[in-house]
Amino acid sequence: MDALWMAPLLLVPLLMWTSSTFVFYFKKCFYVAWMMALAVFAIPLCILKSGGRDVENMRIIRSMVRHVKYFLGLRFEVSGWEHLQTEGPYVIISNHQSSLDVLGLMEILPDRCTMIAKKELIYAGTVGLICWLGGIVFINRKKTSDAKSVMADAAKTMLDEQIRLWVFPEGTRNQKGDLLPFKKGAFHLAVQAQVPIIPIVFSSYSNFYLRKEKQFKSGTIRLKILPKIETKGMTSDDVSSLSEKSFELMRSVFLGMSDSVTQSNGPLRH
């Protein structure tokens, strides 16, 4: 009977050593399970601290999530910290490659900052509940009218409660080696609230993480925080040009950072 228990314990390290596909699924499953487990512990802490839904709960979530990178063999290099010292509310925009972005987000998340996320996330068990407690704003991407209404409410909340919002303007996860065209919701939000936009660029994950090829190695993620883009005096007529300017800026930085990471770490071997 003991031998039956020992077999899986011996098999797991063997597969971790010999099968990159096994490593991929093992790390992904561990990541999801661990985040759900962390949420179980964070939920009562958030309720005790704030009594319910409150952006201040993101402090608890941030502190509990930051260690997860070590289990996955990831490290972060951050530049431009000074740009997050901006006073008052602002909108953060960043590129979106995978669920691993959450780790980078929690690495640098400023105080009184929460996210805008797809509505489906609220149904993700304990993770959905902790997101709700953290004040995350949920939008229905399939209904434009609903999304616009939520964004309008978010703009008012930003000013009334002096919070910051993190938005992924690509609208979906993308690991194609370039940025997808930006949706305009984040820019309407910033212009309506007359708050600055702070772009943050994540370097490409392709040197350690490839979803389709089932590759997940240890690696370094570089985060570059760019200077704020002011929106004071802008109107809805300026949203398109603001979106295009932000896209071109972030795309240029992304491509430059990704080339640098690949050169220093080497391409991912299959």
C-alpha positions in Angstrom: 0.0 0.0 0.0 2.9 2.4 0.9 4.4 1.7 -2.6 1.2 2.9 -4.2 1.5 6.2 -2.4 5.2 6.5 -3.2 4.7 6.0 -6.9 3.0 9.3 -7.7 5.5 11.1 -5.4 8.4 9.7 -7.5 6.6 10.1 -10.8 5.9 13.9 -10.4 9.6 15.0 -10.1 10.5 12.6 -13.0 7.8 14.2 -15.2 8.8 17.7 -14.1 12.3 16.9 -15.3 11.5 15.2 -18.6 8.2 16.6 -19.9 7.7 20.3 -20.7 4.0 19.6 -21.3 3.6 18.1 -17.8 5.4 21.1 -16.3 3.0 23.5 -18.2 -0.1 21.8 -16.9 1.3 21.3 -13.4 2.2 25.0 -13.1 -1.1 26.2 -14.5 -3.1 23.9 -12.2 -1.0 24.9 -9.2 -1.5 28.6 -10.1 -5.2 28.3 -10.3 -5.6 26.1 -7.3 -3.3 28.3 -5.2 -5.0 31.5 -6.1 -8.4 30.0 -5.2 -7.0 28.8 -1.9 -5.5 32.2 -1.2 -8.9 33.7 -1.8 -10.4 31.5 0.8 -8.1 32.9 3.4 -8.4 36.5 2.1 -12.2 36.7 2.0 -12.7 36.7 5.9 -9.8 39.1 6.3 -11.3 41.5 3.8 -14.7 41.3 5.5 -13.2 41.9 8.9 -11.2 44.8 7.7 -13.7 46.7 5.6 -17.1 45.0 6.3 -17.6 44.1 2.6 -16.7 45.5 -0.8 -14.0 48.2 -0.6 -11.0 49.1 -2.7 -8.9 49.1 0.5 -9.2 45.3 0.4 -6.8 45.3 -2.5 -4.0 45.8 0.1 -4.8 42.4 1.6 -5.1 40.8 -1.8 -1.8 42.3 -3.0 0.1 41.1 0.1 -1.2 37.6 -0.3 -0.6 37.2 -4.0 3.0 38.7 -4.2 4.7 35.5 -3.1 3.1 33.3 -5.9 5.8 34.3 -8.4 8.4 32.3 -6.4 6.5 29.1 -6.8 6.3 29.6 -10.6 10.0 30.5 -11.0 9.2 34.1 -12.1 10.9 37.3 -11.2 10.1 41.0 -12.0 12.3 43.9 -13.1 10.5 47.2 -12.7 11.5 50.6 -14.0 9.8 53.9 -13.8 8.4 53.6 -10.3 8.4 57.3 -9.9 5.6 57.7 -12.4 3.2 55.9 -10.0 3.7 58.6 -7.4 1.1 60.8 -9.1 -1.4 62.2 -6.6 -5.1 61.6 -6.9 -7.0 59.3 -9.3 -5.7 58.1 -12.6 -6.2 55.3 -15.1 -3.5 52.7 -15.7 -3.4 51.0 -19.0 -1.3 47.9 -19.8 -1.0 45.2 -22.4 -2.6 41.8 -21.6 -0.9 38.5 -22.4 -2.2 35.9 -19.9 -3.6 35.3 -16.4 0.0 35.7 -15.2 -0.5 39.5 -15.7 -2.2 39.4 -12.3 1.2 38.7 -10.7 2.8 41.7 -12.3 -0.2 43.8 -11.5 0.1 42.9 -7.8 3.8 43.5 -7.9 3.3 47.2 -8.5 -0.3 47.9 -7.7 -0.5 51.4 -6.1 -2.8 52.1 -3.1 -6.5 52.7 -3.7 -6.2 51.0 -7.1 -8.5 48.3 -8.5 -9.3 46.9 -11.9 -11.8 46.7 -14.6 -12.5 43.1 -15.6 -14.9 41.0 -17.7 -18.2 40.2 -15.9 -17.6 36.4 -16.2 -14.8 36.6 -13.6 -17.3 37.2 -10.8 -18.5 33.6 -11.3 -15.0 32.1 -10.7 -15.7 30.8 -7.3 -13.7 32.2 -4.4 -11.6 34.2 -6.9 -14.7 35.9 -8.2 -15.8 36.8 -4.6 -12.4 38.2 -3.6 -12.4 40.3 -6.8 -15.8 41.7 -5.8 -14.6 42.4 -2.3 -11.6 44.2 -3.8 -13.9 46.7 -5.6 -13.1 45.3 -9.1 -15.5 46.9 -11.7 -17.1 44.2 -13.8 -18.3 45.0 -17.4 -20.3 43.0 -19.9 -18.1 43.1 -23.0 -20.9 41.7 -25.1 -23.3 44.6 -24.4 -21.8 47.9 -25.5 -24.6 49.9 -23.8 -24.0 48.2 -20.5 -20.2 48.7 -20.7 -20.6 52.4 -21.5 -23.0 52.8 -18.5 -20.5 51.0 -16.2 -17.6 53.2 -17.5 -19.6 56.4 -16.8 -20.4 55.2 -13.2 -16.7 54.3 -12.8 -15.6 57.8 -13.8 -17.8 59.3 -11.2 -16.6 56.8 -8.6 -13.0 57.6 -9.3 -13.5 61.2 -8.5 -15.9 60.7 -5.6 -13.8 58.1 -3.8 -10.3 59.1 -5.2 -9.5 55.7 -6.6 -7.3 54.5 -9.5 -8.4 52.0 -12.1 -6.3 49.5 -14.0 -7.6 48.7 -17.5 -6.4 46.3 -20.2 -7.3 48.3 -23.4 -6.7 45.3 -25.7 -9.8 43.8 -24.3 -8.6 40.2 -24.3 -5.5 38.2 -23.7 -3.0 38.3 -26.6 0.3 36.5 -27.0 1.0 37.1 -30.7 4.2 39.1 -30.3 2.5 42.5 -30.8 -0.2 44.5 -29.3 -3.9 44.3 -30.4 -5.6 47.6 -31.4 -6.9 49.3 -28.3 -10.6 49.6 -27.4 -11.6 53.1 -26.4 -13.3 52.5 -23.1 -10.3 53.3 -20.9 -9.7 56.5 -22.8 -13.4 57.6 -22.6 -13.1 56.9 -18.8 -10.0 59.0 -18.4 -11.3 61.9 -20.5 -14.7 61.9 -18.8 -13.0 62.0 -15.4 -10.3 64.4 -16.6 -7.6 62.2 -15.0 -4.2 61.3 -16.3 -3.4 58.0 -18.0 -0.3 56.0 -16.9 0.8 53.4 -19.4 2.6 50.3 -18.2 4.2 47.8 -20.5 4.8 44.1 -19.7 7.6 42.5 -21.8 6.8 39.5 -23.9 6.4 36.2 -22.1 7.5 34.2 -25.2 10.9 33.4 -23.8 9.4 31.4 -20.9 5.6 30.9 -21.5 3.9 29.7 -24.7 0.3 28.6 -24.2 -0.3 26.9 -27.5 3.1 25.1 -27.4 2.5 24.1 -23.7 5.7 25.6 -22.5 6.1 27.2 -19.0 9.7 27.7 -17.8 11.2 30.0 -15.3 11.7 33.6 -16.5 11.9 37.3 -16.0 9.1 39.8 -16.7 10.1 43.4 -17.2 7.6 46.1 -16.4 8.1 49.6 -17.6 6.0 52.4 -16.1 5.8 55.3 -18.5 5.2 59.0 -17.8 1.6 60.0 -17.4 -0.5 61.3 -20.3 -2.6 64.3 -19.3 -6.3 64.5 -20.4 -7.3 67.8 -18.8 -9.2 69.9 -21.3 -9.8 66.9 -23.7 -13.3 66.0 -24.9 -14.8 62.9 -26.5 -13.5 64.2 -29.8 -10.0 63.6 -28.6 -10.5 60.0 -27.6 -9.5 58.4 -30.9 -6.2 60.4 -31.1 -5.5 59.7 -27.5 -6.0 56.0 -28.0 -3.8 55.9 -31.1 -1.0 57.9 -29.3 -1.1 55.6 -26.4 -1.1 52.5 -28.6 1.9 53.6 -30.7 3.9 54.6 -27.5 3.2 51.3 -25.8 3.8 49.2 -28.9 7.2 50.8 -29.5 8.2 50.1 -25.9 6.8 46.6 -25.9 8.7 45.6 -29.1 11.9 47.1 -27.8 11.6 45.5 -24.3 10.7 42.1 -25.8 13.8 42.1 -28.1 15.9 42.9 -25.1 14.5 40.1 -23.0 14.9 37.5 -25.7 18.5 38.6 -26.3 19.4 38.4 -22.6 17.5 35.1 -21.8 17.5 33.5 -25.2 14.5 32.2 -27.1 12.3 29.5 -25.6 13.5 26.1 -26.7 11.0 23.5 -27.8 
